[in-house]
Amino acid sequence: ARDARGTIFEIQAGRVDLGACIQVLSQYPGEQEYLMPPLCCLEVAGDPRVENVEVEAGGGKVSTIQVVFMPMRVNVNLKAVTTEELLARRKVLHQAMAKNLREELQHSTESQAEKLMVLLYLRATRQLELLSGDESKADVNINCFKSGGGDWVCVGVPQSALRNVAVYYEIEVSNPQGRLRVGFAGFCFSSDSPGVDEHSWAIEQDGDKIHSGKYSGFGLGRSWFRSGGVLCLALDMNSGRLLARSGRAAAGNQWLEAFTGVIPGEEVGPLIFPVVAGNGGVEVRLILDAATTGEAPTAAYRSISAATSLVFASQGESEANFLDRLGVSPRALMEFDEVQHKHAAMKGEDYNNDHKYKELMIEAVECKVGIAAKLKAVATLVREGARQEQLAGV
C-alpha cells in the first residue's frame, strides 16, 4: 500500500559518545550493535528525507512504502552525575568545607608558631623587645637602646618577668640626650612609657620618680644622667620595695627608697619585668647580668639574668620542641584530621539525613574553633610568661 510509512533513525556517534559494542550478544550476528551510554540524549542532526523502499508483502509480491530517514547524533552529558554521586553530593560539599577549615587552622597554627619562635628566641637570649612606639625611630640591639624623634619609644625585657624574688639590674647611659624613664612594669602595662599608668614605676633622667602619672622627688638627683653614668635599680617583689642608687657602691652612693607596693598581682599582672623608655636621641645599655656582690642592697638580691626562670621545661630544649609539646605545631591538626577521616569513611547516603548532616557540620566547626581557641590561649600564656603548671592546664 502506498500510504504505509516507516521511520528510521540514522544515528551518528563519535568516539566519546559511543557506548559498548554488544555484537557478540546480538540475535543477529550480521549486525553490529552498540549500546547508548547512560545520561545521553538524541539530537536532530539535519533535515529528514523521504525515500520509497520496496519490501516483500508476502506471496511473492513486492510493495513500495515511504520511509522517513531522520539524521540524528548521540550527545553524552559529561557533567551529569551518577545516581551514587547525586546521593553523595552533600558529602562532597561537607568534605570541601572541612578541607577549608583545616587549611585555615593550618595557616593559623603556622602563623602562631612563627611568631612564638621569634619571641622565644628573644626570650632565650634575653634581648630587648619593642613594647610601644615607632619602630623606625628606635634602634634596639640585644641590650642596647637608642631613641629618636620627639615621641616616646618603649622597650622592655618581658622574657625576664619574675615574681616572689629580689632582683637587681643597671642602666648605663651612652648618650644623655632627650628624656629617659627607667623602671619596672607588670604584664598589664600598656602605656607609651613606664610610670604613666598604675601598672608601672619609673625613675626619670632628672631623678624624679613617676607612678600613675604623678611625679615626686626622693633625693636621687640627676648626676647619673651623663655619658658613662649608671643608675642601679633593686626590687624586692615580696616586700614591694623598689630602691634606686645613682652610680656604683664604690663611690659611696647610697640606696634610696623610690616606691613601695611594687608587687605582682591581679591589677598589675602576675609578673614584673624591667622596662625603659626614651625620646630625643637618648641612648642606654641595660646590664641584666650585673654582678650583685657589693652592689645590690643585700646578698638576697640576684641579677635579672640569674633570677630569670625560663619557661622551657629544661635547659637546652629547643623552641620548636617546646612549641610542639604545647601543641603549637602540625600536631595540633591531628585532632581535626581524626574528625575529618571519620566523616570521610561514612557513606554518601548518610549525609542525606538532615539531622545527621547538621551534627557532622557542627562537629567539624566546633573541633576547628576549639583547637584555634587553645592555640590562642597557649600563645597568650607564653607571651605573658606563664609557668609550666599554667601551660599544662590548657
C-alpha positions as CSV (number, residue, x, y, z in Angstrom):
1,A,0.0,0.0,0.0
2,R,1.3,3.4,-1.0
3,D,0.1,5.0,2.3
4,A,2.3,2.9,4.5
5,R,5.2,4.8,6.1
6,G,8.1,3.9,8.3
7,T,10.8,5.8,10.2
8,I,14.5,5.0,10.5
9,F,16.8,6.9,12.8
10,E,20.3,7.3,11.3
11,I,22.3,7.8,14.4
12,Q,25.9,9.1,14.3
13,A,28.1,8.7,17.3
14,G,31.6,9.9,18.0
15,R,34.2,8.0,20.0
16,V,33.3,9.9,23.2
17,D,29.6,9.3,22.7
18,L,29.8,5.7,21.6
19,G,28.6,3.0,24.1
20,A,29.7,-0.6,24.4
21,C,29.5,-2.9,21.4
22,I,27.3,-6.0,22.0
23,Q,27.7,-7.7,18.7
24,V,28.7,-11.0,20.4
25,L,25.4,-11.0,22.3
26,S,23.2,-10.0,19.3
27,Q,20.4,-12.2,18.0
28,Y,21.5,-11.1,14.5
29,P,25.3,-11.9,14.1
30,G,25.5,-9.9,10.9
31,E,24.6,-6.7,12.7
32,Q,27.0,-4.7,14.8
33,E,25.0,-3.2,17.7
34,Y,26.1,-0.6,20.2
35,L,24.5,0.4,23.5
36,M,23.7,4.1,24.2
37,P,25.7,5.4,27.1
38,P,23.7,6.4,30.3
39,L,22.6,10.0,30.6
40,C,22.8,10.7,26.9
41,C,20.3,12.4,24.6
42,L,19.5,12.2,20.9
43,E,19.9,15.4,18.8
44,V,18.5,16.0,15.3
45,A,21.5,16.5,13.1
46,G,19.8,17.6,9.8
47,D,16.6,17.7,7.8
48,P,14.7,14.4,7.4
49,R,14.3,12.9,3.9
50,V,11.7,10.6,2.5
51,E,12.6,7.6,0.3
52,N,10.5,4.9,-1.4
53,V,11.6,1.5,-0.3
54,E,10.4,-1.8,-1.8
55,V,9.5,-4.5,0.7
56,E,8.2,-8.1,0.4
57,A,4.4,-8.2,1.1
58,G,4.0,-12.0,1.1
59,G,3.0,-14.4,-1.6
60,G,5.9,-13.2,-3.8
61,K,4.5,-9.8,-4.0
62,V,6.6,-6.6,-3.6
63,S,5.1,-3.4,-2.3
64,T,6.6,0.0,-2.0
65,I,6.4,2.1,1.2
66,Q,7.7,5.5,2.1
67,V,10.4,5.6,4.8
68,V,11.4,8.8,6.6
69,F,15.1,8.8,7.4
70,M,15.9,11.1,10.4
71,P,19.6,12.0,10.8
72,M,20.5,12.2,14.5
73,R,23.5,12.0,16.7
74,V,24.2,10.9,20.3
75,N,25.2,13.5,22.9
76,V,26.5,12.4,26.2
77,N,26.3,14.8,29.1
78,L,29.8,14.5,30.5
79,K,29.0,16.8,33.5
80,A,26.0,14.8,34.6
81,V,26.5,13.0,37.9
82,T,25.7,9.3,38.5
83,T,23.0,8.3,41.0
84,E,25.7,7.5,43.5
85,E,27.3,10.8,43.0
86,L,24.0,12.6,43.4
87,L,23.3,10.8,46.7
88,A,26.8,11.8,47.9
89,R,26.6,15.4,46.9
90,R,26.2,16.6,50.5
91,K,29.2,14.5,51.5
92,V,31.3,16.2,48.8
93,L,30.1,19.7,50.0
94,H,30.9,18.7,53.6
95,Q,34.4,17.4,52.7
96,A,35.1,20.7,50.8
97,M,34.0,22.7,53.9
98,A,36.2,20.5,56.2
99,K,39.2,21.0,53.8
100,N,38.8,24.8,54.0
101,L,38.5,24.7,57.8
102,R,41.7,22.6,58.0
103,E,43.6,25.0,55.7
104,E,42.5,27.9,57.9
105,L,43.6,26.1,61.0
106,Q,46.9,25.1,59.5
107,H,47.6,28.7,58.4
108,S,46.7,30.0,61.9
109,T,49.0,27.3,63.5
110,E,51.9,28.1,61.3
111,S,51.5,31.8,61.9
112,Q,51.3,31.4,65.7
113,A,54.3,29.1,65.7
114,E,56.4,31.5,63.6
115,K,55.6,34.5,65.9
116,L,56.3,32.5,69.0
117,M,59.5,31.1,67.7
118,V,60.8,34.6,67.3
119,L,59.5,35.6,70.7
120,L,61.1,32.6,72.4
121,Y,64.4,33.2,70.7
122,L,64.4,36.8,72.1
123,R,63.5,35.4,75.5
124,A,66.1,32.7,75.4
125,T,68.8,35.3,74.6
126,R,67.2,38.0,76.9
127,Q,67.1,40.6,74.2
128,L,65.1,43.8,74.4
129,E,61.7,43.9,72.8
130,L,59.9,46.9,71.4
131,L,56.8,47.4,73.5
132,S,55.4,50.6,72.0
133,G,56.3,53.5,69.7
134,D,57.5,53.8,66.2
135,E,60.0,51.0,65.4
136,S,61.6,53.2,62.7
137,K,62.6,55.7,65.4
138,A,64.2,53.3,67.6
139,D,67.5,51.3,67.4
140,V,67.1,48.2,69.5
141,N,70.1,45.8,69.6
142,I,70.2,43.0,72.1
143,N,70.6,45.0,75.3
144,C,71.2,48.5,73.9
145,F,68.5,51.0,73.2
146,K,68.6,54.3,71.3
147,S,65.5,56.5,70.7
148,G,65.0,59.1,68.0
149,G,62.4,61.9,67.5
150,G,60.2,63.5,70.0
151,D,57.8,60.6,70.6
152,W,58.3,58.1,73.3
153,V,59.7,54.7,72.4
154,C,59.4,52.0,75.0
155,V,61.4,48.7,75.2
156,G,61.5,46.0,77.9
157,V,62.5,42.5,78.8
158,P,59.2,40.7,79.4
159,Q,61.1,37.4,78.9
160,S,62.8,38.2,82.2
161,A,59.5,38.6,84.0
162,L,59.6,37.5,87.6
163,R,57.7,37.2,90.9
164,N,58.4,36.4,94.6
165,V,62.1,37.3,94.2
166,A,64.6,40.2,94.9
167,V,66.3,41.4,91.7
168,Y,68.9,43.9,90.6
169,Y,69.9,45.5,87.3
170,E,71.7,48.6,86.0
171,I,71.3,51.2,83.3
172,E,74.5,52.7,81.7
173,V,74.0,55.9,79.8
174,S,75.7,56.2,76.5
175,N,74.2,59.4,75.2
176,P,72.4,61.7,77.7
177,Q,70.2,63.5,75.2
178,G,66.4,63.8,75.4
179,R,64.4,62.2,78.1
180,L,64.6,58.8,79.8
181,R,62.5,56.7,82.1
182,V,63.8,53.5,83.7
183,G,61.9,51.1,85.9
184,F,59.6,48.1,86.2
185,A,56.2,47.2,84.8
186,G,53.7,44.4,85.2
187,F,52.2,42.5,82.4
188,C,49.1,44.7,82.4
189,F,51.3,47.6,81.3
190,S,50.1,49.2,78.1
191,S,51.3,52.8,78.1
192,D,53.9,54.5,75.8
193,S,56.3,54.8,78.8
194,P,56.6,53.5,82.3
195,G,55.2,55.4,85.2
196,V,52.3,56.9,83.3
197,D,49.8,54.2,84.4
198,E,49.2,52.3,87.6
199,H,50.9,49.2,86.3
200,S,54.5,50.6,86.1
201,W,57.0,52.5,88.1
202,A,59.9,54.6,86.8
203,I,62.8,57.0,87.5
204,E,63.2,59.9,85.2
205,Q,66.5,61.4,84.0
206,D,66.2,64.3,86.4
207,G,66.0,61.9,89.4
208,D,62.2,62.2,90.0
209,K,60.0,59.2,90.3
210,I,56.7,58.7,88.5
211,H,53.8,56.4,89.0
212,S,50.2,56.7,87.7
213,G,51.3,59.9,86.0
214,K,52.3,61.6,89.3
215,Y,55.8,63.0,89.8
216,S,57.7,63.4,93.0
217,G,61.3,63.8,94.1
218,F,63.1,61.5,96.5
219,G,66.6,62.9,96.6
220,L,68.2,60.9,93.8
221,G,69.2,63.8,91.6
222,R,70.4,63.7,88.0
223,S,74.1,63.3,88.4
224,W,73.9,59.8,86.9
225,F,72.4,61.1,83.7
226,R,75.7,61.6,81.8
227,S,77.8,59.7,79.4
228,G,79.1,56.6,81.3
229,G,76.7,57.3,84.2
230,V,75.0,54.4,85.9
231,L,71.6,54.0,87.5
232,C,71.1,50.9,89.7
233,L,67.6,49.6,90.5
234,A,66.7,46.9,93.0
235,L,63.3,45.4,93.6
236,D,62.1,43.1,96.3
237,M,58.8,41.6,95.0
238,N,57.9,40.2,98.3
239,S,58.1,43.4,100.3
240,G,57.3,45.6,97.3
241,R,60.2,48.0,97.9
242,L,61.9,49.5,94.8
243,L,65.2,51.1,95.5
244,A,67.4,53.3,93.3
245,R,71.0,54.4,93.5
246,S,73.0,56.9,91.4
247,G,76.3,55.3,90.5
248,R,78.3,52.4,91.9
249,A,78.6,51.5,95.6
250,A,82.4,52.1,95.5
251,A,81.7,55.8,95.0
252,G,79.9,55.9,98.4
253,N,76.4,56.3,96.8
254,Q,73.5,55.1,99.0
255,W,70.3,53.2,98.2
256,L,67.1,55.3,98.3
257,E,63.6,54.0,98.5
258,A,61.7,55.1,95.4
259,F,58.5,53.1,95.7
260,T,56.6,50.7,97.9
261,G,53.9,48.3,96.9
262,V,55.6,47.1,93.8
263,I,54.2,43.6,94.0
264,P,52.8,41.3,91.2
265,G,49.0,40.9,91.5
266,E,45.7,40.9,89.7
267,E,45.8,44.6,88.9
268,V,49.4,44.8,87.9
269,G,49.9,41.4,86.4
270,P,51.2,38.1,87.5
271,L,54.8,39.0,86.8
272,I,57.0,42.1,86.7
273,F,59.9,42.9,84.3
274,P,62.4,45.7,83.5
275,V,61.3,48.4,81.2
276,V,62.9,51.5,79.6
277,A,61.5,54.4,77.5
278,G,63.1,57.4,75.9
279,N,62.9,60.1,73.2
280,G,65.1,62.8,71.7
281,G,68.1,60.6,71.0
282,V,68.8,59.2,74.4
283,E,70.9,56.0,74.3
284,V,71.4,53.5,77.1
285,R,72.6,49.9,77.8
286,L,70.7,47.5,80.1
287,I,73.0,45.4,82.2
288,L,70.9,42.4,83.3
289,D,73.7,40.1,84.3
290,A,75.5,42.7,86.5
291,A,77.5,41.3,89.4
292,T,75.5,41.8,92.6
293,T,78.3,41.3,95.1
294,G,78.9,44.6,96.8
295,E,76.4,46.4,94.5
296,A,73.0,45.0,95.5
297,P,71.4,46.1,98.8
298,T,71.8,42.7,100.3
299,A,73.0,39.2,99.4
300,A,69.4,38.2,98.9
301,Y,69.3,40.1,95.6
302,R,70.2,38.4,92.3
303,S,70.8,39.8,88.9
304,I,67.8,39.7,86.4
305,S,69.6,37.1,84.3
306,A,70.4,34.8,87.3
307,A,66.9,35.1,88.7
308,T,65.0,34.5,85.5
309,S,63.1,31.3,85.4
310,L,62.9,30.2,81.8
311,V,59.6,28.9,80.5
312,F,61.2,25.9,78.9
313,A,60.9,22.6,80.7
314,S,64.6,22.0,80.7
315,Q,67.7,23.9,79.8
316,G,68.6,23.2,76.2
317,E,65.1,22.4,75.0
318,S,64.7,23.9,71.5
319,E,62.0,26.4,70.8
320,A,60.5,24.1,68.2
321,N,60.3,21.2,70.6
322,F,58.8,23.4,73.3
323,L,56.1,24.6,70.9
324,D,55.4,21.1,69.7
325,R,55.0,19.9,73.3
326,L,52.4,22.7,73.8
327,G,50.6,21.8,70.6
328,V,51.5,24.9,68.6
329,S,52.7,22.8,65.7
330,P,51.3,20.5,62.9
331,R,50.5,18.1,65.8
332,A,47.6,20.5,66.6
333,L,45.9,19.4,63.4
334,M,45.7,15.7,64.4
335,E,42.5,16.1,66.3
336,F,40.8,17.7,63.4
337,D,42.3,15.1,61.0
338,E,40.7,12.4,63.1
339,V,37.2,14.0,62.7
340,Q,37.8,14.6,59.0
341,H,38.8,10.9,58.4
342,K,35.8,9.7,60.4
343,H,33.4,11.8,58.2
344,A,35.1,10.7,55.0
345,A,34.6,7.0,55.9
346,M,30.8,7.5,56.1
347,K,28.5,6.6,53.2
348,G,27.2,9.3,50.9
349,E,23.6,8.5,51.6
350,D,24.2,9.0,55.4
351,Y,24.6,12.7,54.6
352,N,21.0,12.9,53.2
353,N,19.7,12.7,56.7
354,D,19.2,16.3,57.7
355,H,19.7,15.8,61.4
356,K,22.8,13.7,60.9
357,Y,24.2,16.2,58.3
358,K,23.7,19.0,60.8
359,E,25.5,17.1,63.6
360,L,28.5,16.4,61.3
361,M,28.8,20.1,60.3
362,I,28.6,21.2,64.0
363,E,31.3,18.6,65.0
364,A,33.7,19.8,62.3
365,V,33.2,23.5,63.1
366,E,33.4,23.1,66.9
367,C,36.6,21.0,66.6
368,K,38.2,23.7,64.5
369,V,37.1,26.5,66.8
370,G,38.2,24.6,69.9
371,I,41.7,23.9,68.5
372,A,42.1,27.6,67.4
373,A,41.0,28.8,70.9
374,K,43.5,26.5,72.6
375,L,46.3,27.7,70.3
376,K,45.4,31.3,71.1
377,A,45.3,30.6,74.8
378,V,48.7,28.9,74.7
379,A,50.2,31.8,72.7
380,T,48.8,34.3,75.1
381,L,50.2,32.5,78.1
382,V,53.6,32.1,76.6
383,R,53.7,35.8,75.8
384,E,52.7,36.6,79.3
385,G,55.4,34.4,80.8
386,A,53.2,31.6,82.1
387,R,54.9,28.9,84.1
388,Q,54.8,25.2,83.4
389,E,51.8,24.5,85.7
390,Q,49.7,27.1,83.9
391,L,50.6,25.9,80.4
392,A,49.9,22.3,81.4
393,G,46.3,23.2,82.3
394,V,45.5,24.5,78.8
